[in-house]
Amino acid sequence: MAPVRVGRSRKPALGLLTRPGMVALIATVVFFVVFLGVLHPGYAINDDIKIIAIAAGYPDVAASPFLIFSNVLLGFLLVPLYKLPTAINWEIALFLTVDMIAAWTLLYFVVSASTPRFYRVMGMVLLLACLSYYPLQITFTSTAALACFTGLFAVLAGASAPKEPSRAIMALGSALIFVGSLIRLQALALAVPPVLAGALVLSRAIRIRPAIFALGCAGILVFGGYAVDRLYVRAHPKWNSVYRYQRTAAAIHDSHRLENLGLEIRRISWSNNDQELFARWWYPDPRTFSVERLQYLVKHVSGISNSPMLVWDAFITRIAASRAGWALIFPASSWLLMLALSTSTNARWAIPLITTTALAENLALMWLYKNPDYVLFSSMSNAAILAILAAFLAGGEVARARSL
């Protein structure tokens, strides 16, 4: 074969490997292969085990799409998958796939930025460090939070492309928002404040009409999915009662009502032992732990902490604690480094605003609810990711000629 033909055949392949989308894909695959192959991911909470048991029909019950914590549309997908003659844990496979798509989307914005290669590589490393929490501590809440956050960011970033709006990226963002809402709808509300804070500072680069159109499409999909879930559950009275009980119990467990019960337990004929059993999710007597008694507690006991100072002290302690410190060391480093490297005034304002918004959101959640660690870590990781990406967006470019 002539040497000229060999050279021509190599150029297209080399060009394909250097495209931003392919570079981001390779980095994403390598990242997840290393984490899943070398390290050992696990469940952060047992609610995912319940979802899997319902969808798979374990033990010795009929498989059902009523996932309680997630949309029935997700159940319609998982039930037939679990019926296949495989040993694949389809819920986790789905969550990891969503995490990989979100990671690729975020990396794409860094790789495709018009900045020197050194800063792009640095941005990818910091981004992957912040993403490292997700494949190790798998929960439906954290997966939904990452999907919704990435979707919102992709829509706004796609609408702020330098030349014209990126319709493909905006469509992908809308799809991620919808998928995240199916996994856990509440995660969408958690993802909005930090993204909104960043968008307010970088709003001059965002084309309003395309962004509103894409967000509107996502909103229609989210509302449609929610409506289908509610109507389908209400059409099955037995499952509707299960959902009702679960929501009522969660209103007590997920808030500060257990610590605020006081003498109210006497009004529903509970002993201190009954309160302790309920606190440990153990309900041996259907009459003692009836939905009517739980509804009384929800109605008459405040779910907000009665001691703001204790909440503040607990918040600082959790941030400074060793396990929280390791989870937040990369986000903290990312904020400081991006603040030092970025010469854009917009990015300099966006990064501390995003950080403050995320901290304030989690402090408020600790006051209103218990705000478990997996919510705190997901929120702070997303805020750090957004702080990094703010320096690569239009209007917030990383410095082109700053030496370390």
Sequence and secondary structure as in RCSB ss.txt:
>XXXX:A:sequence
MAPVRVGRSRKPALGLLTRPGMVALIATVVFFVVFLGVLHPGYAINDDIKIIAIAAGYPDVAASPFLIFSNVLLG
FLLVPLYKLPTAINWEIALFLTVDMIAAWTLLYFVVSASTPRFYRVMGMVLLLACLSYYPLQITFTSTAALACFT
GLFAVLAGASAPKEPSRAIMALGSALIFVGSLIRLQALALAVPPVLAGALVLSRAIRIRPAIFALGCAGILVFGG
YAVDRLYVRAHPKWNSVYRYQRTAAAIHDSHRLENLGLEIRRISWSNNDQELFARWWYPDPRTFSVERLQYLVKH
VSGISNSPMLVWDAFITRIAASRAGWALIFPASSWLLMLALSTSTNARWAIPLITTTALAENLALMWLYKNPDYV
LFSSMSNAAILAILAAFLAGGEVARARSL
>XXXX:A:secstr
  HHHHHHHHHHHHHHHTSHHHHHHHHHHHHHHHHHHTS  EESSSHHHHHHHHHHTTTTS   S  SSS HHHH
HHHHHHHTSSS   HHHHHHHHHHHHHHHHHHHHHHTSSS HHHHHHHHHHHHHHHTHHHHEE HHHHHHHHHHH
HHHHHHHHTT SSS  HHHHHHHHHHHHHHHHH THHHHHHHHHHHHHHHHSGGGS HHHHHHHHHHHHHHHHHH
HHHHHHHHHTSHHHHHHHHHHHHHHHHHTSSHHHH GGGGGGGT  HHHHHHHHTT    TTTT HHHHHHHHHH
S  S S HHHHHHHHHHHHHSHHHHHHHHHHHHHHHHHHHHB  HHHHHHHHHHHHHHHHHHHHHHHHS   HHH
HHHHHHHHHHHHHHHTTSTT  B SS   
